[in-house]
Each structure stands twice: as C-alpha cells, then as structure tokens.
Amino acid sequence: MSNDENSKETVNEMADKAEEMLDDAVDQAEEMIDDAVETVSETAESAGSKITALKESNPKLFYGGIGAIILLLLILMMSSGGSTKPLPQAKVVGLSVGQTYSLKGVNTYDPDATVRLVAVPGSMAAYDETKENGEKEVCKHMPQGTTVKLIQIQEAFGKAKFVEVEMTDGDCAGKKGWTISNNLN
C-alpha cells in the first residue's frame, strides 16, 4: 500500500468512529429528553390528581386557596412600585429660637408665591383681609426668601409647630407674624 492510500484509510476509519460517537451521543440525548418528558408528565398528572382529590374532599379549602392566590396576585400587581418619583417632602429644619431663617412656601412650586403670616398661631382667614385693611397689612404676605428671626415656637395638634418670626430685612423689618414651622428654610 502506498502512503497516500494508507492515510485515506486512516481518515475514513476516523470519520467512521466520529460518526459512531455522534450517533451514540444523539441516542443518549434522546433517551435523556424522553426520560425528562416522562417525569414531567407523571408529576403533572400526580399534581392534577391531588388537586382534583382536594377539590372533591374539601371544596372550601380548594376554593379558598384559589381565592388567596388571586388576592396575592392582585396585591402584587397593585403594589408594584413602578417608576414614579416619590412625592417631595418638606425639609425638616432643627429650629432654634434666635436663629435666622428664610421663608419658603412648602405647598407651592410657584417662585412668586408668598408665605402667609397671621397674627395668632394656627389662625387662618377664610378670605384675604389685606384688601379690606389696606396697606397697613402688607407685611402679612411675605415673598419667599425673606429673612426672618425665630422668636418663639408653639406646638399644637401633635406634630404641628407654629413659629413666631420677626422680619429682619426690607420694609417690614421689625414686624412679627406667625406661620407653620415647615415654612422656615
């Protein structure tokens, strides 16, 4: 035999062995897949028969379980966070009598909004009395950013705090009024 024929025969033998190995691997994979399918179907049949038996033997428990699963799914769907931003919260400032703060309206995004000051802590007028009282009450609606000095703190209704402040700049310097503590920044 020539060298060329010898190498062709070796290549053919190797190809035959590779083909046999591949066929064996395919057969083993098919057997494993068949076993897995059989196991899954047996498990499903077993679970189905157990569920059917529970339905017949104790229907209250069966339907109660279904209701509990549905309720759990509804709760999960309703409380699924989402991508909404959390609501802004007022910045808690450590208040100290005699310190200087600036006014900031916590209930508005309008930079031109004013902060309402009242004569008695906790009082709110149902209407704007500045029109009736004329110019003598102009220091009751202060622009945001007005510098004030904290005179006293009064707690009411649990966590609510009212503060008496004195304006330290502008035309209203020296005038006093009450507001909620959240309006101090």
KAWOWO-V565207 format. One record per pair of residues at least 12 apart in sequence whose C-alpha atoms are under 8 Angstrom apart, sorted by sequence separation. I is the first residue (numbers start at 0). J is the second residue. D is the distance in whole Angstrom. If there is no record, write none. Layout:
i: (I	I)
j: (J	J)
d: (D	D)
This chain:
i: (102	150	151	163	164	149	150	151	163	164	149	150	163	164	149	150	162	163	89	148	149	161	162	147	148	161	162	147	148	161	162	147	148	160	161	146	147	159	160	145	146	147	159	116	117	146	116	145	115	116	114	115	116	114	115	113	114	113	114	113	114	112	113	111	112	111	110	120	138	138	139	102	104	102	103	121	102	103	120	101	102	120	101	102	120	101	102	101	102	100	101	99	100	99	100	99	100	98	99	97	98	96	97	96	97	95	96	96	96	121	119	120	121	118	119	120	121	117	118	116	117	116	117	116	115	114	105	105	104	103	102	103	102	103	101	102	100	101	100	92	91	90	92	89	92	90)
j: (114	162	163	175	176	162	163	164	176	177	163	164	177	178	164	165	177	178	105	164	165	177	178	164	165	178	179	165	166	179	180	166	167	179	180	166	167	179	180	166	167	168	180	138	139	168	139	168	139	140	139	140	141	140	141	140	141	141	142	142	143	142	143	142	143	143	143	153	171	174	176	141	143	142	143	161	143	144	161	143	144	162	144	145	163	145	146	146	147	146	147	146	147	147	148	148	149	148	149	148	149	148	149	149	150	149	150	151	152	177	176	177	178	176	177	178	179	176	177	176	177	177	178	178	178	182	181	182	182	182	182	183	183	184	183	184	183	184	184	181	181	181	183	181	184	184)
d: (7	7	5	7	6	7	5	7	6	6	6	5	4	8	5	7	6	7	6	5	7	7	6	6	5	6	6	5	6	4	6	4	7	6	5	6	5	8	5	7	6	8	8	8	6	6	5	7	6	6	8	5	7	6	7	5	5	5	6	4	6	7	6	7	7	7	7	8	6	7	7	8	7	8	5	7	5	6	6	7	5	7	5	5	8	5	7	4	7	6	6	7	5	6	6	4	7	6	6	6	6	8	5	5	6	7	6	6	7	8	8	5	8	6	6	7	8	5	6	5	5	5	7	5	7	7	7	6	5	5	6	6	5	6	6	6	6	5	6	8	7	7	7	6	7	8)
